[in-house]
Amino acid sequence: MTSSQAEPSKADPQVPPADETSRSEVQPTGKSKRENLLPWTGAGIALTAVVSFGVLTFFVRLIDGQGSWWKIWSHQLTDGKWFEAARVTVALVALTVAGGAAYLAYRRQRTADENQKTAAETQLTTAKAYKLSTNQHASTLRRELRTRFTDAAAQLAHSSAAVRIAGVYAIAALADDWHSRNEANEVQTCIDVLCGYLRLPYDPEHAVSHQTKRVITRPRVDSDGAVSGEIEEHFEFRQNDREVRKTIVRVIRDHLVEAASPSWSDRAYDFQGAVLEDVVLSRTSFRGPVSFAGAKFHGKSTSFDRAKFYSESTSFVLAQFHSKTTSFDLAQFHSKTTRFARAEFHSKTTSFVEAEFHSGMTSFNRPRVWQRVYFDWDPRPPLAVTGSKPDSVLPVIWPPVALGVLPE
């Protein structure tokens, strides 16, 4: 082996590893802390001894009345006088030390009070800053939600059916977000927009056509019967609006079933005068005000099977049922008042089989059209009568007498 190839050197036991050095620098041990206090303790003891000696010398000179002020051993005192000088010295030094300790305690307490006051002010400032930040965040979020509402409402007015359907889901998502913030009024606003769309003029005959406008020209007839010119009537249609309206009804239904989360059951629903096709609102629950007054039901079927109405009032006044079948089977009416007065039942069958009428008053008075409407207490050959009419269901004399469709 050559001289350049040195043997591996053994670790120097006097040099601690780097990590131990850093730990010892950052975290001094308890022993080192005690060692740091020793000089100060010794200095305090020495200072107390010096002061005590000086005080004792002073009192010895006063008691003796003569001699040196510094050479305590040059004074000739009796034992009693030495004891008196020592007693006064100890008392004075003890009093001084006690006063110093009291002063230090006072300063310590004052410092602690100031620190506590500063901490309280800091905490208060932090709380105010947090509240301000929270309010700013809430305001920002509210502005974002309102912007989303404006954009979604604009989508509902778009000429494209696909864009309008997207607007329906955007409004529903916005209502759910408002619901998560416990903003019931804002949720109601979103529902009002959806119901308002269903109340817009709608002709089922043009529901799936691409026609956007129809112009009808007819002759102008004067009061004396003479023809003078022509009159043009312009009708505009929203293209393929049937799917948009079905989407709205489906979204509302999904939020009204008992398993819905979030649920819109406690909100108000205004379907007055709406034209509805193939409505399926079965197994839904209405706990807020609901009105289908003047609504027109078209399509193959209309279903309110197992629906529950708990609102203050439920209205189907002047409603028109034109769908092939209409069913309220197993529906429950718990509202204070439920009204089907002056309704028109044009369906091939309208069924209220096993429906429960718990309302204070349920009125089928003065229907305009009453045909093939069946209840548990109505004979349906070959089926037998399975129940009796509750006293709360009007009219008393059953079945109701149809008044006929009145001219509008």
Backbone torsions as a table, in degrees:
resi	resn	phi	psi	omega
1	MET	NA	133.1	-178.5
2	THR	-80.0	167.4	-178.4
3	SER	-67.3	-24.2	-179.3
4	SER	-73.4	-16.8	-179.6
5	GLN	-95.6	92.0	-177.7
6	ALA	-85.3	150.5	177.7
7	GLU	-70.9	151.9	178.7
8	PRO	-59.8	129.0	-177.8
9	SER	-77.7	144.1	176.6
10	LYS	-76.9	149.2	-179.3
11	ALA	-64.5	135.4	-179.9
12	ASP	-73.3	115.2	-176.9
13	PRO	-67.7	-15.4	-179.2
14	GLN	-85.0	-11.1	-178.4
15	VAL	-105.4	110.2	-178.5
16	PRO	-71.9	154.1	176.7
17	PRO	-59.2	158.0	-174.7
18	ALA	-61.9	-39.8	-176.5
19	ASP	-69.0	-35.6	177.5
20	GLU	-67.6	-36.7	177.9
21	THR	-61.7	-45.1	-178.3
22	SER	-65.7	-38.0	179.6
23	ARG	-66.9	-39.5	-179.5
24	SER	-67.1	-30.7	178.8
25	GLU	-74.5	-37.8	-175.9
26	VAL	-81.5	-39.7	-176.4
27	GLN	-120.6	88.3	179.0
28	PRO	-63.3	143.6	-178.7
29	THR	-74.5	167.2	178.9
30	GLY	-64.4	-33.1	179.7
31	LYS	-64.1	-43.4	-179.6
32	SER	-65.1	-34.4	178.1
33	LYS	-64.6	-43.5	178.1
34	ARG	-61.8	-40.1	179.1
35	GLU	-64.0	-33.3	178.0
36	ASN	-68.7	-27.3	-178.9
37	LEU	-82.4	-21.9	-175.9
38	LEU	-58.5	-47.8	-179.7
39	PRO	-58.9	-41.3	-179.6
40	TRP	-67.4	-38.2	177.7
41	THR	-63.2	-45.9	178.3
42	GLY	-61.4	-41.0	179.6
43	ALA	-64.1	-38.5	179.4
44	GLY	-65.4	-43.8	178.8
45	ILE	-62.3	-43.5	-179.5
46	ALA	-63.4	-43.3	179.9
47	LEU	-63.1	-41.8	178.6
48	THR	-62.6	-40.7	179.1
49	ALA	-63.6	-44.2	-180.0
50	VAL	-61.9	-46.4	-179.3
51	VAL	-63.1	-42.0	-179.6
52	SER	-62.6	-42.2	179.5
53	PHE	-64.0	-42.9	-180.0
54	GLY	-63.5	-41.7	-180.0
55	VAL	-65.3	-42.0	179.9
56	LEU	-61.7	-44.8	178.3
57	THR	-58.6	-42.6	-178.8
58	PHE	-61.3	-47.9	-177.9
59	PHE	-70.2	-33.9	176.0
60	VAL	-61.7	-42.9	178.6
61	ARG	-63.4	-40.2	179.6
62	LEU	-65.5	-41.4	-178.7
63	ILE	-68.2	-41.6	-178.4
64	ASP	-70.9	-36.8	178.4
65	GLY	82.2	-2.9	179.6
66	GLN	-157.2	168.8	178.3
67	GLY	97.2	-171.7	-175.7
68	SER	-75.3	147.3	175.5
69	TRP	-80.1	-14.8	-173.2
70	TRP	-118.8	-23.2	-177.3
71	LYS	-93.9	87.4	-175.7
72	ILE	-64.1	-29.8	-176.7
73	TRP	-75.5	-11.0	-178.5
74	SER	-82.6	-6.2	-176.6
75	HIS	-93.6	140.9	179.9
76	GLN	-108.6	101.8	-177.5
77	LEU	-121.5	152.6	174.1
78	THR	-74.2	166.8	179.8
79	ASP	-61.0	-37.1	-179.8
80	GLY	-63.5	-41.0	-179.8
81	LYS	-70.4	-38.0	175.2
82	TRP	-60.3	-41.6	179.8
83	PHE	-65.2	-40.1	178.7
84	GLU	-63.0	-42.8	179.3
85	ALA	-64.0	-42.5	179.5
86	ALA	-65.8	-41.0	-178.8
87	ARG	-64.0	-43.8	179.2
88	VAL	-64.9	-40.3	179.2
89	THR	-62.0	-48.5	-179.4
90	VAL	-60.7	-43.5	-179.3
91	ALA	-62.0	-44.4	-178.6
92	LEU	-66.7	-43.2	179.1
93	VAL	-64.5	-42.6	179.3
94	ALA	-62.2	-41.3	178.1
95	LEU	-63.1	-41.8	178.9
96	THR	-63.5	-44.9	179.3
97	VAL	-63.0	-41.6	178.9
98	ALA	-62.9	-42.3	177.4
99	GLY	-61.7	-42.3	177.9
100	GLY	-63.4	-41.3	178.8
101	ALA	-64.2	-40.2	178.5
102	ALA	-63.6	-41.3	178.6
103	TYR	-62.9	-43.8	178.7
104	LEU	-63.2	-40.1	177.9
105	ALA	-63.8	-40.8	177.6
106	TYR	-61.6	-44.9	178.9
107	ARG	-64.4	-39.6	179.8
108	ARG	-63.8	-43.1	180.0
109	GLN	-66.8	-39.5	178.8
110	ARG	-64.2	-41.8	177.7
111	THR	-63.1	-41.4	178.9
112	ALA	-63.5	-41.2	178.8
113	ASP	-63.7	-42.6	179.0
114	GLU	-64.2	-41.0	178.3
115	ASN	-64.4	-40.1	178.6
116	GLN	-65.2	-41.8	178.0
117	LYS	-63.3	-43.3	177.9
118	THR	-62.3	-40.7	178.9
119	ALA	-64.5	-40.1	179.1
120	ALA	-64.9	-42.6	178.2
121	GLU	-64.4	-39.9	177.8
122	THR	-63.8	-41.4	179.0
123	GLN	-65.0	-41.1	178.4
124	LEU	-63.9	-43.5	178.0
125	THR	-62.3	-41.5	178.4
126	THR	-63.5	-41.6	179.3
127	ALA	-63.6	-41.7	178.2
128	LYS	-64.2	-41.4	179.0
129	ALA	-64.2	-39.9	179.1
130	TYR	-65.8	-43.2	178.9
131	LYS	-62.8	-42.7	178.2
132	LEU	-62.1	-43.1	179.1
133	SER	-64.0	-40.7	178.2
134	THR	-63.7	-43.8	179.3
135	ASN	-64.0	-39.9	178.3
136	GLN	-64.6	-41.0	178.1
137	HIS	-63.8	-42.8	179.4
138	ALA	-63.4	-40.7	179.0
139	SER	-65.2	-41.3	178.5
140	THR	-63.3	-43.6	179.5
141	LEU	-64.8	-40.3	178.4
142	ARG	-62.4	-42.2	178.3
143	ARG	-62.9	-40.2	178.8
144	GLU	-63.7	-40.8	179.6
145	LEU	-66.8	-38.5	178.8
146	ARG	-69.0	-34.6	175.6
147	THR	-65.7	-40.6	176.4
148	ARG	-61.6	-38.2	179.2
149	PHE	-63.2	-44.7	179.7
150	THR	-61.5	-43.7	-179.9
151	ASP	-65.3	-41.7	-179.0
152	ALA	-67.4	-40.0	178.1
153	ALA	-63.1	-37.0	177.1
154	ALA	-65.4	-35.3	177.5
155	GLN	-63.8	-36.9	179.5
156	LEU	-65.3	-21.7	179.4
157	ALA	-94.0	3.0	-177.4
158	HIS	-72.1	153.3	-179.6
159	SER	-75.1	-22.5	-179.4
160	SER	-84.3	131.2	178.8
161	ALA	-63.2	-38.1	-179.3
162	ALA	-62.8	-39.7	179.4
163	VAL	-68.5	-38.8	179.1
164	ARG	-65.3	-40.1	177.3
165	ILE	-62.2	-41.9	175.9
166	ALA	-60.5	-37.5	177.4
167	GLY	-64.5	-35.4	177.3
168	VAL	-61.3	-48.8	-179.6
169	TYR	-67.2	-32.9	178.1
170	ALA	-66.0	-41.8	177.7
171	ILE	-64.1	-42.1	179.7
172	ALA	-63.5	-44.1	178.6
173	ALA	-63.1	-38.1	178.4
174	LEU	-65.3	-40.7	177.6
175	ALA	-61.7	-40.0	178.1
176	ASP	-64.6	-39.0	178.4
177	ASP	-65.7	-41.7	176.1
178	TRP	-63.2	-38.0	179.2
179	HIS	-61.6	-39.8	179.5
180	SER	-65.8	-20.6	178.1
181	ARG	-98.0	7.5	-180.0
182	ASN	58.8	36.9	177.6
183	GLU	-101.7	80.4	-174.5
184	ALA	-62.6	-37.4	-178.9
185	ASN	-64.9	-37.9	179.4
186	GLU	-69.9	-37.1	174.9
187	VAL	-60.5	-43.8	179.9
188	GLN	-61.9	-37.3	178.9
189	THR	-61.6	-43.9	178.8
190	CYS	-63.2	-41.8	178.6
191	ILE	-65.0	-39.1	178.4
192	ASP	-61.1	-36.3	178.6
193	VAL	-65.0	-44.1	-180.0
194	LEU	-65.1	-44.5	178.0
195	CYS	-66.1	-36.6	178.1
196	GLY	-61.9	-36.6	177.5
197	TYR	-62.7	-41.0	-179.9
198	LEU	-67.1	-23.0	179.7
199	ARG	-84.6	-7.3	178.4
200	LEU	-65.7	151.8	179.0
201	PRO	-54.9	137.6	-175.2
202	TYR	-153.9	134.9	178.6
203	ASP	-117.9	111.9	-178.4
204	PRO	-57.9	-25.4	-179.2
205	GLU	-66.1	-26.3	-178.4
206	HIS	-110.5	23.2	-172.9
207	ALA	-69.4	-31.7	-175.4
208	VAL	-117.9	10.5	179.7
209	SER	-85.9	164.8	176.2
210	HIS	-95.6	9.7	179.4
211	GLN	-73.7	132.5	-180.0
212	THR	-109.5	-16.4	-177.4
213	LYS	-151.3	145.1	174.3
214	ARG	-133.6	133.8	-179.8
215	VAL	-117.5	124.5	178.1
216	ILE	-112.1	125.3	179.5
217	THR	-110.5	128.8	177.9
218	ARG	-139.5	155.4	-177.7
219	PRO	-70.2	148.4	176.2
220	ARG	-89.4	122.6	-179.4
221	VAL	-110.3	123.3	178.7
222	ASP	-74.9	172.6	-179.3
223	SER	-62.7	-26.4	179.2
224	ASP	-89.2	5.5	176.9
225	GLY	92.0	-3.9	-179.3
226	ALA	-81.4	144.4	178.6
227	VAL	-88.5	126.1	-179.6
228	SER	-136.8	89.3	176.5
229	GLY	86.1	-165.0	-177.3
230	GLU	-131.6	158.7	176.2
231	ILE	-121.3	129.5	177.6
232	GLU	-106.6	129.6	175.9
233	GLU	-112.6	124.0	-177.3
234	HIS	-105.2	128.6	177.7
235	PHE	-123.1	129.2	178.5
236	GLU	-109.7	142.5	-177.8
237	PHE	-125.2	148.6	170.8
238	ARG	-88.0	125.4	-175.5
239	GLN	-60.8	137.3	172.4
240	ASN	47.9	49.4	-173.9
241	ASP	-80.6	-13.0	-177.7
242	ARG	-60.2	-46.0	-178.5
243	GLU	-65.6	-34.4	178.1
244	VAL	-64.3	-45.4	-177.8
245	ARG	-69.3	-38.2	176.0
246	LYS	-63.6	-37.0	178.5
247	THR	-64.1	-40.3	178.9
248	ILE	-62.4	-47.0	-179.3
249	VAL	-63.0	-40.5	-179.3
250	ARG	-65.9	-41.1	178.8
251	VAL	-64.0	-42.4	178.3
252	ILE	-64.2	-44.2	-179.9
253	ARG	-60.6	-42.6	-178.5
254	ASP	-61.3	-22.9	179.0
255	HIS	-97.4	1.3	-179.6
256	LEU	-111.5	-13.9	177.1
257	VAL	-68.1	155.7	-173.1
258	GLU	-63.1	-27.9	-179.2
259	ALA	-87.9	6.0	-175.6
260	ALA	-67.4	140.3	175.9
261	SER	-147.6	111.9	-0.6
262	PRO	-75.9	161.7	-178.2
263	SER	-103.6	140.4	175.4
264	TRP	-106.9	17.3	-172.0
265	SER	-62.3	-29.7	-175.5
266	ASP	-88.4	7.3	179.9
267	ARG	-91.2	166.7	179.2
268	ALA	-91.9	144.5	-178.7
269	TYR	-130.4	123.8	-178.9
270	ASP	-117.4	99.4	177.5
271	PHE	-106.9	25.3	-175.7
272	GLN	-62.1	124.4	177.1
273	GLY	75.2	4.4	-178.9
274	ALA	-71.2	146.2	173.6
275	VAL	-100.9	115.9	-172.7
276	LEU	-121.9	137.9	-179.3
277	GLU	-118.9	135.7	175.5
278	ASP	46.7	51.3	-177.4
279	VAL	-73.7	128.6	173.8
280	VAL	-122.5	101.3	177.1
281	LEU	-121.4	35.5	178.3
282	SER	-71.8	149.0	178.4
283	ARG	60.6	23.5	177.5
284	THR	-93.6	165.9	-179.2
285	SER	-135.9	118.8	178.6
286	PHE	-106.3	113.3	179.5
287	ARG	-109.8	-8.0	175.5
288	GLY	-108.6	175.3	179.3
289	PRO	-57.8	137.7	179.9
290	VAL	-141.9	135.2	-179.7
291	SER	-137.6	124.9	170.4
292	PHE	-111.9	25.4	-177.6
293	ALA	-59.5	127.1	178.7
294	GLY	73.1	4.4	179.8
295	ALA	-70.8	150.5	180.0
296	LYS	-117.8	121.0	-177.4
297	PHE	-104.2	120.2	-179.2
298	HIS	-122.3	177.0	175.5
299	GLY	104.4	-167.3	-178.6
300	LYS	-75.5	-38.9	-176.8
301	SER	-151.8	152.6	171.9
302	THR	-126.7	124.0	-174.2
303	SER	-127.3	122.3	169.1
304	PHE	-119.2	28.4	-178.1
305	ASP	-57.4	132.0	177.4
306	ARG	61.1	15.1	175.2
307	ALA	-71.1	150.5	-179.0
308	LYS	-126.5	130.3	-178.4
309	PHE	-117.9	112.1	-178.4
310	TYR	-113.2	3.8	-173.1
311	SER	-70.2	169.6	178.3
312	GLU	-58.3	-41.0	178.0
313	SER	-146.3	144.7	176.4
314	THR	-124.9	125.8	-173.7
315	SER	-124.7	125.8	167.4
316	PHE	-121.7	28.3	-179.2
317	VAL	-60.4	130.8	178.5
318	LEU	64.0	13.0	176.6
319	ALA	-68.1	150.1	-179.8
320	GLN	-121.9	121.3	-179.2
321	PHE	-105.7	100.5	-178.2
322	HIS	-105.6	-7.1	-179.4
323	SER	-64.4	158.0	-176.9
324	LYS	-59.6	-41.1	176.2
325	THR	-131.7	142.9	176.4
326	THR	-128.9	130.6	-174.7
327	SER	-134.8	127.5	170.6
328	PHE	-118.9	30.3	-176.9
329	ASP	-60.6	133.4	177.1
330	LEU	62.4	15.6	175.8
331	ALA	-71.7	154.1	179.8
332	GLN	-124.5	126.2	-179.7
333	PHE	-112.5	106.8	-178.1
334	HIS	-110.4	1.4	-178.5
335	SER	-65.5	158.1	176.3
336	LYS	-61.6	-40.9	176.2
337	THR	-133.7	135.7	174.8
338	THR	-126.8	125.4	-172.5
339	ARG	-125.4	124.2	169.0
340	PHE	-116.7	21.9	-175.4
341	ALA	-59.7	140.4	176.9
342	ARG	57.2	26.2	177.5
343	ALA	-78.9	163.4	178.8
344	GLU	-120.2	117.4	-179.9
345	PHE	-107.3	93.7	-178.0
346	HIS	-96.9	-8.4	-173.4
347	SER	-63.6	156.9	176.1
348	LYS	-62.2	-36.7	172.6
349	THR	-143.8	135.1	172.4
350	THR	-123.2	118.6	-169.8
351	SER	-118.6	130.8	172.6
352	PHE	-119.0	36.9	-175.8
353	VAL	-63.0	129.0	179.0
354	GLU	57.8	22.0	173.6
355	ALA	-71.3	147.2	-178.2
356	GLU	-112.6	126.0	-177.5
357	PHE	-111.3	97.0	-179.4
358	HIS	-103.4	3.7	-178.5
359	SER	-69.4	155.8	175.0
360	GLY	-62.4	-32.2	178.1
361	MET	-152.8	127.3	174.8
362	THR	-121.0	117.7	-170.9
363	SER	-111.1	125.9	168.5
364	PHE	-115.7	27.5	-175.6
365	ASN	-64.4	145.0	169.9
366	ARG	50.1	52.7	177.1
367	PRO	-66.7	147.5	176.6
368	ARG	-78.8	-40.6	175.9
369	VAL	-133.6	131.3	-179.6
370	TRP	-139.2	98.8	-179.6
371	GLN	-144.1	132.5	178.0
372	ARG	53.4	46.8	175.1
373	VAL	-103.9	124.2	-171.7
374	TYR	-122.3	134.2	173.1
375	PHE	-122.4	173.5	179.5
376	ASP	-62.7	-28.0	-177.1
377	TRP	-92.9	3.2	178.0
378	ASP	-94.7	139.3	174.8
379	PRO	-70.3	130.5	179.0
380	ARG	-132.0	77.7	-177.6
381	PRO	-52.7	137.0	3.4
382	PRO	-87.7	10.4	-178.4
383	LEU	-79.5	146.4	-179.4
384	ALA	-90.6	162.5	175.6
385	VAL	-66.8	131.7	-175.3
386	THR	-113.7	2.8	-178.7
387	GLY	-163.8	179.0	178.1
388	SER	-121.4	150.2	-177.0
389	LYS	-71.1	128.3	175.9
390	PRO	-64.9	149.8	179.7
391	ASP	-64.6	-24.1	-177.8
392	SER	-76.9	-11.1	-179.6
393	VAL	-90.6	123.8	-179.0
394	LEU	-110.1	152.1	9.2
395	PRO	-80.7	165.6	179.2
396	VAL	-65.9	-45.0	177.4
397	ILE	-82.0	117.1	-172.9
398	TRP	-114.1	145.1	-2.1
399	PRO	-79.2	164.4	179.0
400	PRO	-63.6	152.6	177.9
401	VAL	-94.5	123.2	-179.5
402	ALA	-72.5	135.6	179.4
403	LEU	-86.9	-16.8	-175.4
404	GLY	90.8	158.1	-179.1
405	VAL	-74.2	121.4	-178.2
406	LEU	-84.5	147.3	177.1
407	PRO	-65.9	139.8	-178.4
408	GLU	-87.2	NA	NA
